[in-house]
Structures are given as C-alpha cells and as structure tokens.
C-alpha cells in the first residue's frame, strides 16, 4: 500500500446528546464512515458548510478527538494509540480559527518557541528554528513585538510559524481565515502557499471560502459527516449545481462562466480564474 | 482608568537594570524591602536614599514615571501618616487642641513611616518597571523550583501567571466592547447609587466570563495541539543564566544591606531635626 500522510478507514465520530440533567438521550454522528487518503506533500482542501463535520475531521488529525468508530492513521500512526499521541501531534501541526486564542507567548518569538520547548529541543536549536520559521512566514521583523499589537493576519502567520517550528510533516489549518478581513485572508493564504513550496509539507486547509481552494491539488467536499465530492478544483467547480445543493458558493468567475455556458456559449466547465474566462471568451470570436 | 495605572507595568528602556537576571532583581528587591525595617535613624535613611536614587538613575526610568505610580497609594499614605501623627505618644508635646495631640515621637514615627512606605513602593515598582512579565515569571519559577520537592506545582503556577498576563489586554479590550454593546442597547452604567451600579455590572460580567471560559478552552486545545504536557521534559528557549553583572549586583546588594544596618544602627548621629 502506498504510504499516505493521512489515512482513514470507516471513520466515525459521535457526539452524545444530553438533556438538561446531563443524561444521554442519544447520539449524533458528526462524521459518518469516512474513507479518506491524503498523500504526502499535497495541498488538500476540505470544504463544507457549517456543521458538515469538517472541523471535527480536522481535530482527529491532531488526535484532539479520537474516533468513536473506525481508524485514523497519521503518518502511519494510529491516533487511538495513547503511546503515539505526542508523535501524532508533532507530525500533524494544527492552526486554529481564532488568532487570539492560540498565541501563548507575550512576545512573538517566545510564542514560536513554545512548541519546540515542549518537544524538549535544545536551546540553540530552538533559536535556529524560531528564526527560520519566522522568516518563512515573513514575520521576522516582528520577533520582539507583543502579539496583541499585530493584525489578525499577522497573528495567524505567527501561529503558523509556531507550528512550523515543531517541524511537522503536515499542517492542518482549521478555518484559519474565518475571523480575518479580506486582506488578512489573502496574506495568510499566500503564506500557506509559499510555505508548501519551501518546506515540502502536506497542507490540509479546512474552509468554507471557495476562493481559497483553487490552488489546492485535491478537494474534498463534506456534507452531514460524509465526503460527498472529491477531485481537482477543476473537476469540483465544473459541478456548480451539485455544489450549490451542499450550500456552498462557487467563486464568482466560475459562476458567471457556468451561467454563460448554460446559455449556450462554448465555454469549458470548471473555470477558476478571471484570466481563464477572458481567454475562453476571446476564443469565441 | 485602568490604563492609567503605571504601578506594576513594564517600562521599556536599555539599562543595566533592565538587563539584569530577574532572579537578582527579585532577591534584591526582597532584601531591599527587609532592609527598610532594620534601622530607624537618619543616617540609615540617608544610606537608603542614596541607594534608591542611584538605582533609579541607573534604571533610566524617569523619576516622574515612578511618581505617577504613587498616585493610587496616596490615600493609604495619608491614613498611615494621620494615625501615626495623632496616636503615637511620647516625648514633648508639640501641639494640642481639643482631642488632637501631636507629640515629638508621633511626628517622628509619622514622617519615617511615610518615607518607608514611599521607598517600599518605589523600590518594588522599580523591579516591575525594569523586568518584563515573562522574565518575572521565569525568575519566580526558577527561585521557587526547590518547592517542587514538596509537590508544589511551580511550573504550572508560573505558566498560569504568564498566560494571565498575556490575556489581560485581550480581556480589557473585550470588556470595553461588551460595555459599548450594552450601552448601545440602553444599559445605564453611570447613574444610580452604588448598589444599582454594581447591579448594572452584571450584564457586562456574565458575557465576559462566558467568553473568558471559551477562550480558556480554545487556548488549552491549542496548547495541547502544540504538544504541551506540563513542565517535565521541557526545554527553555531563554534559560536563565547568571552573568558577571548579576554576580556584581548581588555583591552590591550585600554591601548595601550591611552598610544600611551598620550605619543605621550603630553610627551615633543623633541630631534630630525635630
């Protein structure tokens, strides 16, 4: 079998529903028999509407949640195995949604050093890693700043640096841009894309913004705990109506191209960028 | 208003005092505070004054900034002075009217007590002015490390302190936001007597607590995701190491304490101003 970075088999996760006295009155499945394979070095996007189970899936990759049924392997390690817990967490670093609630240090560089400190990395090596990871997210000039004075996008970049400093094989970003303004979102996404080329890590981006996933190698679409679509961005975005049925908005360009195609213009399906649409329209004459 | 309090805050500057090891500053401050109670004579105060003034000079913290930090304790200072002034009896009576009597001894105690209190606050706030909160917690953690043997969770307490310090500005900002949101909905926070005003804080405190718990939950998850598992097996990015200047500082402290005790206690310099 090919070695996959993340592999799941019939992964199930159930929440217990409780009434006001705390008695269990039933269970609800956040993830329902998901089979998923993510190869090393890929840029993966997981799309889904609120409550589709995408964040729950992300938390499994870091062993914050363990499956109630089925199995998940991260870099060949079973996340259910308590002895592998810290190895799993080191191989799959995680960036969360709220930039304020994941920065621990009172100075940028100390926060980036927090992960390596926990791993027991020697002091000299920590300094090297901190410098290197701050450089790779373009935040090195802020190393002595207080995180409170940074913008949301900058805070998320610091959080990403904090994960990189632990030298993971895979970075899971759980809606890292949901609380940012458009500029901050662009900033974070650019950082993620650059990082992938520089550090050769697997990137798993969880989001509900469709514009963010057009650079992904592969997209998984989740709905009600199932994986309902998978493929390259082009394959996914050529099915505008199916996407809409999962309450996902396609990028405006794709939408426009799709509408034009439906009206009988000879435009290929799955247009992702403005330039492509312009080119396709020019070719019509 | 909360932002105006300078006491206990860090004053960024480049000085020898800022660069000292936090442990030196903690131990030094403690020694200094104790030393203030070991003498009771003018020569002693002279030594303490010279020491304090030269340390303030070295720290490059402006004198006015330290004075600003005194403001919140003015009330306390006044009360102490008044009580000492009127209630201490002894020596010649300097002033007497109705039930108020000021004696020589009372005046002396009042003045010395005021000086002592001011020096106490000035000395200890100088430590926080020159030490970043993180360095301070590191210093406390390292100094209290021996307590680990009797199962005091020193690392955990220090971690809690530094997290608390990190979240103070965030929670302040949040309080501000909630207050504005509640005022926008017609909440009246300004008028009424003290009980009404305390009651009107409830709509601010409840959301603040809810959000603080949510933040704590998120932060705990983020810390675990970054492999935090307590103090064991943890290395330090900025380990505390004594340098030669720290040893010098210890020597200076020792010299000061000896000087202030010897001069303050045994030098016969009884030219009382009063």
Contacts between the chains, C-beta under 8 A, distances in Angstrom:
chain1	res1	chain2	res2	distance
A	62	B	225	5.1
A	64	B	221	6.0
A	64	B	224	6.7
A	64	B	225	6.3
A	86	B	227	5.6
A	86	B	229	7.1
A	89	B	224	7.4
A	89	B	225	6.2
A	89	B	226	7.6
A	89	B	227	5.1
A	90	B	227	5.9
A	93	B	225	7.4
A	93	B	226	7.6
A	94	B	222	7.9
A	94	B	225	4.3
A	96	B	218	6.7
A	96	B	221	7.3
A	96	B	222	5.7
A	96	B	225	7.6
A	98	B	215	8.0
A	98	B	218	5.9
A	100	B	170	5.7
A	100	B	215	7.4
A	101	B	215	5.0
A	101	B	218	3.7
A	101	B	219	5.2
A	101	B	222	6.5
A	102	B	218	6.9
A	102	B	219	6.9
A	102	B	222	3.7
A	103	B	166	7.5
A	104	B	163	6.7
A	104	B	166	6.9
A	104	B	219	7.1
A	104	B	222	7.3
A	104	B	223	6.2
A	104	B	226	7.8
A	105	B	134	7.6
A	105	B	166	7.2
A	106	B	132	7.4
A	106	B	133	6.2
A	106	B	134	5.3
A	106	B	162	6.6
A	106	B	165	6.1
A	106	B	166	4.8
A	107	B	132	7.7
A	107	B	134	6.8
A	109	B	237	7.7
A	110	B	134	6.5
A	110	B	237	6.4
A	110	B	238	7.3
A	113	B	237	3.6
A	113	B	238	7.9
A	114	B	223	7.9
A	114	B	226	6.0
A	114	B	228	7.5
A	115	B	226	4.3
A	115	B	227	6.3
A	116	B	235	7.6
A	116	B	237	7.3
A	117	B	234	5.5
A	117	B	235	5.6
A	117	B	236	6.3
A	117	B	237	5.7
A	118	B	226	6.2
A	118	B	227	4.3
A	118	B	228	4.9
A	118	B	229	6.8
A	118	B	234	5.9
A	119	B	227	5.8
A	120	B	233	4.9
A	120	B	234	6.4
A	120	B	235	5.1
A	121	B	235	5.9
A	122	B	235	6.1
A	123	B	235	6.2
A	123	B	236	6.4
A	123	B	237	6.5
A	123	B	238	8.0
A	123	B	239	5.9
A	126	B	235	6.8
A	126	B	237	4.6
A	127	B	237	6.9
A	130	B	237	7.0
A	147	B	166	7.8
A	148	B	169	4.9
A	148	B	170	6.7
A	162	B	226	6.6
A	163	B	226	7.3
A	166	B	226	6.7
A	166	B	227	6.9
